[in-house]
Amino acid sequence: MTELEKLREQIDKVDRTIIDAFIERLHIAQGVADYKITHDLPVLDRSREQEVLKKRRAMAEDPSLDADIDRLFELLMKISREHQAKQVEDVRPAAKKMAAVGTIGYQGVRGAYSDLAQNRYFGDDVNSISLPAFEDVFRAVADGEIEYGVVPIENSYAGSVGQVYDLLDQFDVKIVGEQMIHIENALLGVPGGTIKDIKEVYSHDQPFLQCAAYLKKHPVWKQIPYYNTAVSAKYVAECGDKAKAAIASEYAAEIYGLQVLKPSISTSGENTTRFIVIGAQYVKNAAANKASVGFVLKHESGALARVLNAFARLHLNMVKIESRPLHDKNFEYRFYVDFAGEGIADQIDSAMDEIKPYCAQLRLLGVYRNGEQQ
């Protein structure tokens, strides 16, 4: 046996251990799914996953491996979530999509992730229209031109969408729901084309960055930045040229009749966007387990601490706090807070009463169902 064969045999033994551990991990994940089903918890717990990644990096005791450890365990957790989600779906009754009589509006073009979000939330049997800007969606809802609007408010890579938070203040609309969309970049080409045919790739700058590791394997491809992923897919479809490809979603491939040449080409498997559904009126939802409020503090010492203490005293689970500068006042801010938990609709009024004395402005933005449980 040569030295190389001996090394390969050692790798085979290590791989056997990895596979056994992987199977054991999936079995344990099934137990986690059972617990989540019993306690009506969402499959995704992002704070827990970040904690896991931090601990695994520490276990390696080699900072040079941090990025590789992250990639490995992000993939493992993604597979685990997919198994858990299927288990949960088999047991829980399918969530009823919100009924819509009027038109649904979203920012972007057909095949964009906002379009996918409205499709996932409302289903296929609704009228939907694309609008050029976030402000157009808000204005159309406020003016009664559309019944609901769907806009992105937060991305796990890029963070919060500041403009959407500002528009929540500018327009008298309510958050009535949310939808999580996993951003899965795929390589799309015209029917009959192959990866070997490609000479040019079109997409937005962000997907080029997210797919850098894959694109490095094809250095001869010319990367051409375009307006966004969906428009890139539309352009490639219209050209009908096998030498042109787009990086976009598989949903965009369906919309524009493209072929998926390579699915899931992102370097990291974790990229999720949270979309909110806005309407002109509050929507009563017996299953509501999330609430959002916005407030501006009085210009008094300790006001923010008193507000946060009130939330803690009421045992509210504050899952996010966001601040945005007031455009008409220097170095003053509007705060946006999300709460999660069963029975939040009954608790939120007490919270509003508690913090009102410390606020110059206070507004309940919405009480709705957690998008991770849609």
C-alpha beads as a LAMMPS data file, in Angstrom:
LAMMPS data file: protein, C-alpha beads

374 atoms
373 bonds

1 atom types
1 bond types

-500.0 500.0 xlo xhi
-500.0 500.0 ylo yhi
-500.0 500.0 zlo zhi

Masses

1 110.0

Atoms # bond

1 1 1 0.000 0.000 0.000
2 1 1 1.421 3.370 -1.020
3 1 1 1.654 6.323 1.341
4 1 1 -1.180 8.049 -0.548
5 1 1 -3.438 5.004 -0.208
6 1 1 -2.730 4.892 3.535
7 1 1 -3.715 8.558 3.879
8 1 1 -6.905 7.980 1.892
9 1 1 -7.773 5.046 4.123
10 1 1 -7.377 7.298 7.165
11 1 1 -9.690 9.851 5.550
12 1 1 -12.280 7.099 4.920
13 1 1 -12.216 6.218 8.629
14 1 1 -12.641 9.871 9.644
15 1 1 -15.511 10.245 7.161
16 1 1 -17.212 7.200 8.672
17 1 1 -17.034 8.870 12.078
18 1 1 -18.395 12.114 10.614
19 1 1 -21.334 10.316 8.977
20 1 1 -22.189 8.456 12.189
21 1 1 -22.078 11.744 14.128
22 1 1 -24.167 13.461 11.450
23 1 1 -26.889 10.798 11.660
24 1 1 -26.875 11.055 15.464
25 1 1 -27.178 14.851 15.194
26 1 1 -30.242 14.527 12.934
27 1 1 -31.868 12.116 15.406
28 1 1 -31.357 14.644 18.196
29 1 1 -32.762 17.387 15.929
30 1 1 -35.937 15.286 15.595
31 1 1 -36.293 15.500 19.370
32 1 1 -35.844 19.264 19.162
33 1 1 -38.589 19.401 16.526
34 1 1 -40.915 17.389 18.794
35 1 1 -40.335 19.904 21.576
36 1 1 -41.018 22.843 19.230
37 1 1 -44.230 21.200 18.049
38 1 1 -45.411 20.659 21.630
39 1 1 -44.600 24.236 22.667
40 1 1 -45.597 25.888 19.351
41 1 1 -42.137 27.355 18.784
42 1 1 -40.695 28.472 15.429
43 1 1 -38.126 26.248 13.710
44 1 1 -35.615 29.073 13.268
45 1 1 -33.963 30.512 16.381
46 1 1 -31.313 32.849 15.011
47 1 1 -29.914 33.925 18.388
48 1 1 -29.375 30.265 19.301
49 1 1 -27.621 29.613 15.981
50 1 1 -25.257 32.553 16.487
51 1 1 -24.462 31.204 19.941
52 1 1 -23.717 27.765 18.457
53 1 1 -21.346 29.235 15.875
54 1 1 -19.474 31.157 18.563
55 1 1 -19.066 28.017 20.691
56 1 1 -17.914 25.886 17.746
57 1 1 -15.255 28.436 16.804
58 1 1 -14.019 28.307 20.384
59 1 1 -13.910 24.493 20.255
60 1 1 -11.560 24.600 17.247
61 1 1 -9.084 26.765 19.201
62 1 1 -7.675 28.072 15.919
63 1 1 -8.863 31.531 14.769
64 1 1 -7.603 30.839 11.232
65 1 1 -10.376 28.232 10.913
66 1 1 -13.214 30.521 12.084
67 1 1 -14.611 31.130 8.585
68 1 1 -14.476 27.422 7.696
69 1 1 -16.099 26.434 11.000
70 1 1 -18.898 28.929 10.313
71 1 1 -19.504 27.526 6.824
72 1 1 -19.542 23.941 8.086
73 1 1 -21.974 24.520 10.921
74 1 1 -24.176 26.921 8.972
75 1 1 -24.687 24.068 6.491
76 1 1 -25.299 21.529 9.276
77 1 1 -27.839 23.813 10.949
78 1 1 -29.539 24.499 7.617
79 1 1 -29.952 20.744 6.989
80 1 1 -31.186 20.277 10.544
81 1 1 -33.748 23.085 10.114
82 1 1 -34.997 21.572 6.870
83 1 1 -35.567 18.206 8.594
84 1 1 -37.258 19.939 11.532
85 1 1 -39.451 22.051 9.226
86 1 1 -40.688 18.954 7.390
87 1 1 -41.430 17.236 10.696
88 1 1 -43.312 20.302 11.943
89 1 1 -45.282 20.642 8.694
90 1 1 -46.375 16.993 8.907
91 1 1 -47.858 17.548 12.373
92 1 1 -49.067 21.154 12.496
93 1 1 -52.030 22.141 10.364
94 1 1 -50.985 24.309 7.426
95 1 1 -51.122 27.991 8.297
96 1 1 -54.036 29.676 6.602
97 1 1 -52.918 32.390 4.248
98 1 1 -54.366 35.831 4.803
99 1 1 -57.384 36.481 2.602
100 1 1 -57.140 39.446 0.271
101 1 1 -60.056 40.905 -1.662
102 1 1 -58.168 43.766 -3.264
103 1 1 -54.783 44.108 -4.939
104 1 1 -51.419 43.305 -3.357
105 1 1 -48.499 45.623 -4.116
106 1 1 -44.769 44.962 -3.847
107 1 1 -41.617 46.853 -4.775
108 1 1 -39.646 45.549 -7.721
109 1 1 -40.509 43.439 -10.750
110 1 1 -42.018 40.007 -11.293
111 1 1 -39.641 37.356 -10.008
112 1 1 -38.094 39.610 -7.356
113 1 1 -37.875 38.354 -3.780
114 1 1 -40.629 40.802 -2.787
115 1 1 -42.844 39.132 -5.396
116 1 1 -41.924 35.726 -3.977
117 1 1 -42.749 36.969 -0.463
118 1 1 -46.240 38.148 -1.459
119 1 1 -46.804 34.879 -3.312
120 1 1 -45.785 32.805 -0.292
121 1 1 -47.921 34.896 2.055
122 1 1 -51.100 35.310 0.016
123 1 1 -50.917 32.416 -2.446
124 1 1 -51.473 32.317 -6.192
125 1 1 -55.113 33.437 -6.300
126 1 1 -54.621 37.157 -5.710
127 1 1 -54.169 40.219 -7.878
128 1 1 -50.676 41.606 -7.426
129 1 1 -48.864 44.553 -8.964
130 1 1 -45.254 45.695 -8.931
131 1 1 -44.408 49.248 -7.917
132 1 1 -41.105 51.046 -8.551
133 1 1 -40.234 52.193 -5.005
134 1 1 -40.923 51.397 -1.343
135 1 1 -42.620 54.778 -0.941
136 1 1 -45.000 53.917 -3.790
137 1 1 -46.104 50.785 -1.920
138 1 1 -46.761 52.732 1.298
139 1 1 -48.601 55.520 -0.516
140 1 1 -50.778 53.059 -2.459
141 1 1 -51.831 51.358 0.790
142 1 1 -52.489 54.657 2.590
143 1 1 -54.515 55.994 -0.366
144 1 1 -56.576 52.816 -0.673
145 1 1 -55.260 51.971 -4.148
146 1 1 -54.150 48.523 -2.950
147 1 1 -55.298 46.443 0.014
148 1 1 -51.909 45.278 1.252
149 1 1 -48.260 45.972 0.515
150 1 1 -45.220 43.742 0.981
151 1 1 -41.797 45.289 1.658
152 1 1 -38.473 44.037 3.068
153 1 1 -37.535 45.384 6.481
154 1 1 -34.520 43.332 7.543
155 1 1 -31.860 41.044 6.042
156 1 1 -29.631 38.677 7.984
157 1 1 -26.592 39.845 5.935
158 1 1 -27.204 43.524 5.267
159 1 1 -29.210 44.427 8.386
160 1 1 -32.273 46.650 8.602
161 1 1 -33.818 48.539 5.692
162 1 1 -33.713 52.052 7.132
163 1 1 -35.954 53.593 4.483
164 1 1 -38.799 51.196 5.317
165 1 1 -38.581 52.091 9.021
166 1 1 -38.752 55.774 8.098
167 1 1 -41.794 55.154 5.879
168 1 1 -43.583 53.418 8.772
169 1 1 -43.414 56.781 10.524
170 1 1 -44.408 58.857 7.496
171 1 1 -47.519 56.903 6.486
172 1 1 -50.558 55.870 8.511
173 1 1 -50.313 52.140 7.825
174 1 1 -50.271 49.064 10.082
175 1 1 -48.127 45.937 10.096
176 1 1 -50.570 43.054 9.656
177 1 1 -48.179 40.178 8.973
178 1 1 -44.668 39.126 8.042
179 1 1 -42.983 36.577 5.801
180 1 1 -39.459 35.187 5.973
181 1 1 -37.763 34.410 2.662
182 1 1 -34.526 32.460 2.466
183 1 1 -32.403 34.125 -0.217
184 1 1 -31.093 31.277 -2.371
185 1 1 -28.940 32.408 -5.283
186 1 1 -28.910 30.111 -8.325
187 1 1 -27.165 30.233 -11.684
188 1 1 -29.778 30.575 -14.431
189 1 1 -29.401 30.173 -18.193
190 1 1 -31.548 29.873 -21.274
191 1 1 -33.133 26.475 -22.006
192 1 1 -30.662 24.126 -23.669
193 1 1 -27.658 26.044 -22.409
194 1 1 -24.901 24.603 -20.233
195 1 1 -22.352 26.003 -17.811
196 1 1 -19.685 25.511 -20.498
197 1 1 -21.543 27.957 -22.778
198 1 1 -21.403 30.859 -20.314
199 1 1 -19.249 33.920 -21.024
200 1 1 -21.206 36.664 -19.199
201 1 1 -23.073 36.634 -15.866
202 1 1 -25.596 39.323 -14.890
203 1 1 -26.798 40.153 -11.377
204 1 1 -26.879 42.771 -8.639
205 1 1 -23.597 43.577 -6.846
206 1 1 -24.706 41.840 -3.640
207 1 1 -25.216 38.349 -5.158
208 1 1 -21.822 38.655 -6.856
209 1 1 -20.309 39.093 -3.386
210 1 1 -22.430 36.324 -1.870
211 1 1 -21.379 33.900 -4.621
212 1 1 -17.711 34.938 -4.819
213 1 1 -16.323 31.493 -3.972
214 1 1 -18.297 29.825 -6.767
215 1 1 -17.498 32.551 -9.297
216 1 1 -13.764 32.216 -8.563
217 1 1 -13.970 28.741 -10.090
218 1 1 -14.957 30.403 -13.376
219 1 1 -12.498 33.297 -13.772
220 1 1 -13.185 33.699 -17.502
221 1 1 -16.792 34.723 -16.892
222 1 1 -17.386 38.454 -17.203
223 1 1 -19.444 39.654 -14.228
224 1 1 -21.806 42.423 -15.301
225 1 1 -23.662 44.325 -12.522
226 1 1 -27.351 44.862 -13.295
227 1 1 -30.317 46.572 -11.618
228 1 1 -31.374 43.570 -9.517
229 1 1 -31.584 39.790 -9.685
230 1 1 -35.052 39.570 -11.228
231 1 1 -34.296 42.137 -13.945
232 1 1 -31.088 40.222 -14.675
233 1 1 -33.095 37.030 -15.177
234 1 1 -35.578 38.860 -17.390
235 1 1 -32.761 40.312 -19.519
236 1 1 -31.074 36.928 -20.027
237 1 1 -34.414 35.360 -20.975
238 1 1 -35.122 38.131 -23.510
239 1 1 -31.648 37.795 -25.050
240 1 1 -32.004 34.032 -25.521
241 1 1 -28.203 33.757 -25.676
242 1 1 -26.607 30.626 -24.162
243 1 1 -23.470 32.653 -23.448
244 1 1 -25.398 34.836 -20.978
245 1 1 -26.443 33.722 -17.474
246 1 1 -28.006 35.368 -14.448
247 1 1 -27.663 34.924 -10.714
248 1 1 -31.168 35.053 -9.289
249 1 1 -33.740 32.900 -7.501
250 1 1 -35.247 29.679 -8.830
251 1 1 -38.581 31.518 -8.558
252 1 1 -37.285 34.028 -11.144
253 1 1 -36.326 31.091 -13.361
254 1 1 -39.938 29.872 -13.239
255 1 1 -41.301 33.341 -14.016
256 1 1 -39.039 33.974 -17.019
257 1 1 -38.689 30.443 -18.378
258 1 1 -35.013 30.001 -17.583
259 1 1 -33.123 26.828 -16.758
260 1 1 -31.449 26.323 -13.371
261 1 1 -27.878 25.490 -14.337
262 1 1 -26.609 25.344 -10.753
263 1 1 -28.725 25.752 -7.589
264 1 1 -27.487 27.187 -4.298
265 1 1 -24.233 28.840 -5.327
266 1 1 -23.952 31.226 -2.354
267 1 1 -20.823 30.886 -0.240
268 1 1 -22.904 30.878 2.954
269 1 1 -26.231 29.121 3.289
270 1 1 -27.572 31.744 5.703
271 1 1 -29.210 34.728 4.054
272 1 1 -32.796 35.458 5.026
273 1 1 -34.936 38.538 4.448
274 1 1 -37.850 39.461 6.683
275 1 1 -40.731 41.068 4.802
276 1 1 -43.615 42.902 6.472
277 1 1 -47.167 43.029 5.167
278 1 1 -48.749 46.468 5.605
279 1 1 -52.414 47.456 5.471
280 1 1 -54.556 50.504 6.189
281 1 1 -56.338 48.864 9.141
282 1 1 -55.363 46.565 11.988
283 1 1 -56.185 42.926 11.259
284 1 1 -57.411 40.868 14.211
285 1 1 -55.541 37.584 14.397
286 1 1 -56.258 35.138 17.213
287 1 1 -52.888 33.489 16.563
288 1 1 -50.934 36.767 16.851
289 1 1 -47.661 36.302 18.718
290 1 1 -45.681 39.360 17.690
291 1 1 -46.133 43.111 18.143
292 1 1 -44.268 46.193 16.933
293 1 1 -44.287 49.664 18.468
294 1 1 -42.598 52.948 17.592
295 1 1 -41.833 55.789 19.996
296 1 1 -39.874 58.995 20.468
297 1 1 -38.626 59.574 24.004
298 1 1 -39.091 62.784 25.933
299 1 1 -35.817 64.655 26.151
300 1 1 -35.270 63.601 29.771
301 1 1 -32.433 61.852 31.535
302 1 1 -33.019 58.110 31.953
303 1 1 -36.132 57.958 29.738
304 1 1 -34.882 55.005 27.673
305 1 1 -33.852 53.091 30.799
306 1 1 -37.325 53.574 32.296
307 1 1 -38.970 52.294 29.110
308 1 1 -36.754 49.222 28.964
309 1 1 -37.333 48.550 32.661
310 1 1 -41.090 48.692 32.041
311 1 1 -40.777 46.039 29.346
312 1 1 -38.747 43.829 31.703
313 1 1 -41.204 44.345 34.554
314 1 1 -44.058 43.150 32.327
315 1 1 -41.992 40.098 31.269
316 1 1 -42.181 41.074 27.602
317 1 1 -39.791 39.278 25.268
318 1 1 -38.166 42.116 23.317
319 1 1 -36.635 40.507 20.226
320 1 1 -35.440 43.642 18.432
321 1 1 -34.831 47.339 18.987
322 1 1 -34.008 49.702 16.134
323 1 1 -33.309 53.435 16.196
324 1 1 -33.683 55.939 13.352
325 1 1 -32.622 59.619 13.477
326 1 1 -35.355 62.253 13.502
327 1 1 -34.862 64.316 10.360
328 1 1 -36.080 67.538 11.939
329 1 1 -34.023 67.288 15.153
330 1 1 -30.305 66.827 15.610
331 1 1 -29.185 63.684 17.451
332 1 1 -32.672 62.597 18.506
333 1 1 -34.127 59.262 17.531
334 1 1 -37.274 57.274 16.957
335 1 1 -37.138 53.760 18.406
336 1 1 -38.826 50.709 16.937
337 1 1 -39.283 47.638 19.129
338 1 1 -40.537 44.137 18.292
339 1 1 -41.951 41.804 20.952
340 1 1 -42.676 38.097 20.572
341 1 1 -44.677 35.605 22.600
342 1 1 -48.060 33.983 22.902
343 1 1 -50.757 36.316 24.213
344 1 1 -48.830 39.425 23.150
345 1 1 -52.079 41.057 21.944
346 1 1 -53.353 41.090 25.537
347 1 1 -50.079 42.399 26.965
348 1 1 -49.193 45.149 24.550
349 1 1 -51.841 47.637 25.755
350 1 1 -50.424 47.468 29.288
351 1 1 -46.947 48.074 27.909
352 1 1 -48.140 51.128 25.973
353 1 1 -49.780 52.557 29.111
354 1 1 -46.590 51.951 31.131
355 1 1 -44.235 53.755 28.758
356 1 1 -46.540 56.572 27.645
357 1 1 -45.369 59.030 30.375
358 1 1 -41.802 58.812 29.038
359 1 1 -42.659 59.264 25.354
360 1 1 -43.165 62.385 23.268
361 1 1 -44.706 60.157 20.564
362 1 1 -45.979 56.591 20.838
363 1 1 -47.620 54.361 18.264
364 1 1 -48.647 50.707 18.030
365 1 1 -47.509 49.618 14.567
366 1 1 -49.143 46.206 14.541
367 1 1 -49.986 42.920 16.251
368 1 1 -49.530 39.956 13.949
369 1 1 -48.266 36.401 13.563
370 1 1 -44.568 35.585 13.563
371 1 1 -43.473 35.071 9.952
372 1 1 -41.317 32.084 10.827
373 1 1 -44.465 30.159 11.652
374 1 1 -46.318 30.958 8.408

Bonds

1 1 1 2
2 1 2 3
3 1 3 4
4 1 4 5
5 1 5 6
6 1 6 7
7 1 7 8
8 1 8 9
9 1 9 10
10 1 10 11
11 1 11 12
12 1 12 13
13 1 13 14
14 1 14 15
15 1 15 16
16 1 16 17
17 1 17 18
18 1 18 19
19 1 19 20
20 1 20 21
21 1 21 22
22 1 22 23
23 1 23 24
24 1 24 25
25 1 25 26
26 1 26 27
27 1 27 28
28 1 28 29
29 1 29 30
30 1 30 31
31 1 31 32
32 1 32 33
33 1 33 34
34 1 34 35
35 1 35 36
36 1 36 37
37 1 37 38
38 1 38 39
39 1 39 40
40 1 40 41
41 1 41 42
42 1 42 43
43 1 43 44
44 1 44 45
45 1 45 46
46 1 46 47
47 1 47 48
48 1 48 49
49 1 49 50
50 1 50 51
51 1 51 52
52 1 52 53
53 1 53 54
54 1 54 55
55 1 55 56
56 1 56 57
57 1 57 58
58 1 58 59
59 1 59 60
60 1 60 61
61 1 61 62
62 1 62 63
63 1 63 64
64 1 64 65
65 1 65 66
66 1 66 67
67 1 67 68
68 1 68 69
69 1 69 70
70 1 70 71
71 1 71 72
72 1 72 73
73 1 73 74
74 1 74 75
75 1 75 76
76 1 76 77
77 1 77 78
78 1 78 79
79 1 79 80
80 1 80 81
81 1 81 82
82 1 82 83
83 1 83 84
84 1 84 85
85 1 85 86
86 1 86 87
87 1 87 88
88 1 88 89
89 1 89 90
90 1 90 91
91 1 91 92
92 1 92 93
93 1 93 94
94 1 94 95
95 1 95 96
96 1 96 97
97 1 97 98
98 1 98 99
99 1 99 100
100 1 100 101
101 1 101 102
102 1 102 103
103 1 103 104
104 1 104 105
105 1 105 106
106 1 106 107
107 1 107 108
108 1 108 109
109 1 109 110
110 1 110 111
111 1 111 112
112 1 112 113
113 1 113 114
114 1 114 115
115 1 115 116
116 1 116 117
117 1 117 118
118 1 118 119
119 1 119 120
120 1 120 121
121 1 121 122
122 1 122 123
123 1 123 124
124 1 124 125
125 1 125 126
126 1 126 127
127 1 127 128
128 1 128 129
129 1 129 130
130 1 130 131
131 1 131 132
132 1 132 133
133 1 133 134
134 1 134 135
135 1 135 136
136 1 136 137
137 1 137 138
138 1 138 139
139 1 139 140
140 1 140 141
141 1 141 142
142 1 142 143
143 1 143 144
144 1 144 145
145 1 145 146
146 1 146 147
147 1 147 148
148 1 148 149
149 1 149 150
150 1 150 151
151 1 151 152
152 1 152 153
153 1 153 154
154 1 154 155
155 1 155 156
156 1 156 157
157 1 157 158
158 1 158 159
159 1 159 160
160 1 160 161
161 1 161 162
162 1 162 163
163 1 163 164
164 1 164 165
165 1 165 166
166 1 166 167
167 1 167 168
168 1 168 169
169 1 169 170
170 1 170 171
171 1 171 172
172 1 172 173
173 1 173 174
174 1 174 175
175 1 175 176
176 1 176 177
177 1 177 178
178 1 178 179
179 1 179 180
180 1 180 181
181 1 181 182
182 1 182 183
183 1 183 184
184 1 184 185
185 1 185 186
186 1 186 187
187 1 187 188
188 1 188 189
189 1 189 190
190 1 190 191
191 1 191 192
192 1 192 193
193 1 193 194
194 1 194 195
195 1 195 196
196 1 196 197
197 1 197 198
198 1 198 199
199 1 199 200
200 1 200 201
201 1 201 202
202 1 202 203
203 1 203 204
204 1 204 205
205 1 205 206
206 1 206 207
207 1 207 208
208 1 208 209
209 1 209 210
210 1 210 211
211 1 211 212
212 1 212 213
213 1 213 214
214 1 214 215
215 1 215 216
216 1 216 217
217 1 217 218
218 1 218 219
219 1 219 220
220 1 220 221
221 1 221 222
222 1 222 223
223 1 223 224
224 1 224 225
225 1 225 226
226 1 226 227
227 1 227 228
228 1 228 229
229 1 229 230
230 1 230 231
231 1 231 232
232 1 232 233
233 1 233 234
234 1 234 235
235 1 235 236
236 1 236 237
237 1 237 238
238 1 238 239
239 1 239 240
240 1 240 241
241 1 241 242
242 1 242 243
243 1 243 244
244 1 244 245
245 1 245 246
246 1 246 247
247 1 247 248
248 1 248 249
249 1 249 250
250 1 250 251
251 1 251 252
252 1 252 253
253 1 253 254
254 1 254 255
255 1 255 256
256 1 256 257
257 1 257 258
258 1 258 259
259 1 259 260
260 1 260 261
261 1 261 262
262 1 262 263
263 1 263 264
264 1 264 265
265 1 265 266
266 1 266 267
267 1 267 268
268 1 268 269
269 1 269 270
270 1 270 271
271 1 271 272
272 1 272 273
273 1 273 274
274 1 274 275
275 1 275 276
276 1 276 277
277 1 277 278
278 1 278 279
279 1 279 280
280 1 280 281
281 1 281 282
282 1 282 283
283 1 283 284
284 1 284 285
285 1 285 286
286 1 286 287
287 1 287 288
288 1 288 289
289 1 289 290
290 1 290 291
291 1 291 292
292 1 292 293
293 1 293 294
294 1 294 295
295 1 295 296
296 1 296 297
297 1 297 298
298 1 298 299
299 1 299 300
300 1 300 301
301 1 301 302
302 1 302 303
303 1 303 304
304 1 304 305
305 1 305 306
306 1 306 307
307 1 307 308
308 1 308 309
309 1 309 310
310 1 310 311
311 1 311 312
312 1 312 313
313 1 313 314
314 1 314 315
315 1 315 316
316 1 316 317
317 1 317 318
318 1 318 319
319 1 319 320
320 1 320 321
321 1 321 322
322 1 322 323
323 1 323 324
324 1 324 325
325 1 325 326
326 1 326 327
327 1 327 328
328 1 328 329
329 1 329 330
330 1 330 331
331 1 331 332
332 1 332 333
333 1 333 334
334 1 334 335
335 1 335 336
336 1 336 337
337 1 337 338
338 1 338 339
339 1 339 340
340 1 340 341
341 1 341 342
342 1 342 343
343 1 343 344
344 1 344 345
345 1 345 346
346 1 346 347
347 1 347 348
348 1 348 349
349 1 349 350
350 1 350 351
351 1 351 352
352 1 352 353
353 1 353 354
354 1 354 355
355 1 355 356
356 1 356 357
357 1 357 358
358 1 358 359
359 1 359 360
360 1 360 361
361 1 361 362
362 1 362 363
363 1 363 364
364 1 364 365
365 1 365 366
366 1 366 367
367 1 367 368
368 1 368 369
369 1 369 370
370 1 370 371
371 1 371 372
372 1 372 373
373 1 373 374
